[in-house]
């Protein structure tokens, strides 16, 4: 089994910063891509940022220049550094990982979600 444990959410004023972490644990062969998603009240879940095992990144336009995704492969952990936060960033943030449990078996796993609230 695989578990993704998130931390770092909270309440912050506009212009502030938060750093989200998500660590994968359990029995698996290798982690491929990892990413962060968010879902605001009344809206669909959207992709925020992704990072490949080799370190290539992509971001939704609304967070470019403000958010940075990174990973520590030795720790099986992905991070999301969130700077210059805006009220529009308020959402539940979820991490995701594409994981190969073993050769021939893979799946997509999600963290429990962490609330990020940015006050005006």
RAKA-V851859 format. One record per residue. N is the residue number from 0. D_FIRST is the distance of its C-alpha to the first C-alpha in Angstrom with 1 decimal. Layout:
n->N d_first->D_FIRST
n->N d_first->D_FIRST
This chain:
n->0 d_first->0.0
n->1 d_first->3.8
n->2 d_first->6.8
n->3 d_first->10.3
n->4 d_first->13.1
n->5 d_first->16.6
n->6 d_first->20.0
n->7 d_first->23.6
n->8 d_first->24.8
n->9 d_first->28.0
n->10 d_first->31.6
n->11 d_first->33.9
n->12 d_first->37.4
n->13 d_first->38.2
n->14 d_first->38.5
n->15 d_first->36.0
n->16 d_first->32.7
n->17 d_first->29.1
n->18 d_first->26.3
n->19 d_first->22.7
n->20 d_first->19.8
n->21 d_first->16.1
n->22 d_first->13.8
n->23 d_first->10.4
n->24 d_first->8.4
n->25 d_first->5.6
n->26 d_first->5.9
n->27 d_first->7.8
n->28 d_first->11.4
n->29 d_first->13.0
n->30 d_first->13.3
n->31 d_first->16.3
n->32 d_first->17.9
n->33 d_first->17.3
n->34 d_first->19.4
n->35 d_first->20.6
n->36 d_first->21.8
n->37 d_first->24.0
n->38 d_first->25.4
n->39 d_first->28.8
n->40 d_first->30.3
n->41 d_first->31.7
n->42 d_first->30.3
n->43 d_first->27.7
n->44 d_first->24.7
n->45 d_first->25.8
n->46 d_first->24.5
n->47 d_first->25.8
n->48 d_first->24.8
n->49 d_first->22.8
n->50 d_first->22.5
n->51 d_first->21.8
n->52 d_first->20.5
n->53 d_first->24.2
n->54 d_first->25.1
n->55 d_first->26.9
n->56 d_first->26.9
n->57 d_first->28.0
n->58 d_first->29.0
n->59 d_first->30.4
n->60 d_first->34.1
n->61 d_first->34.3
n->62 d_first->32.4
n->63 d_first->33.8
n->64 d_first->35.6
n->65 d_first->34.0
n->66 d_first->30.2
n->67 d_first->28.6
n->68 d_first->25.0
n->69 d_first->24.0
n->70 d_first->21.1
n->71 d_first->20.6
n->72 d_first->18.7
n->73 d_first->18.9
n->74 d_first->17.2
n->75 d_first->14.7
n->76 d_first->16.5
n->77 d_first->18.6
n->78 d_first->21.7
n->79 d_first->24.2
n->80 d_first->27.6
n->81 d_first->29.6
n->82 d_first->33.4
n->83 d_first->36.4
n->84 d_first->34.4
n->85 d_first->36.2
n->86 d_first->36.0
n->87 d_first->34.8
n->88 d_first->31.5
n->89 d_first->30.8
n->90 d_first->27.5
n->91 d_first->23.9
n->92 d_first->22.0
n->93 d_first->18.5
n->94 d_first->16.6
n->95 d_first->14.9
n->96 d_first->13.2
n->97 d_first->13.3
n->98 d_first->10.8
n->99 d_first->11.2
n->100 d_first->8.3
n->101 d_first->11.3
n->102 d_first->14.9
n->103 d_first->15.4
n->104 d_first->12.1
n->105 d_first->11.5
n->106 d_first->10.7
n->107 d_first->11.9
n->108 d_first->10.1
n->109 d_first->12.3
n->110 d_first->13.2
n->111 d_first->14.9
n->112 d_first->18.3
n->113 d_first->21.2
n->114 d_first->24.8
n->115 d_first->27.4
n->116 d_first->31.0
n->117 d_first->34.0
n->118 d_first->37.3
n->119 d_first->40.5
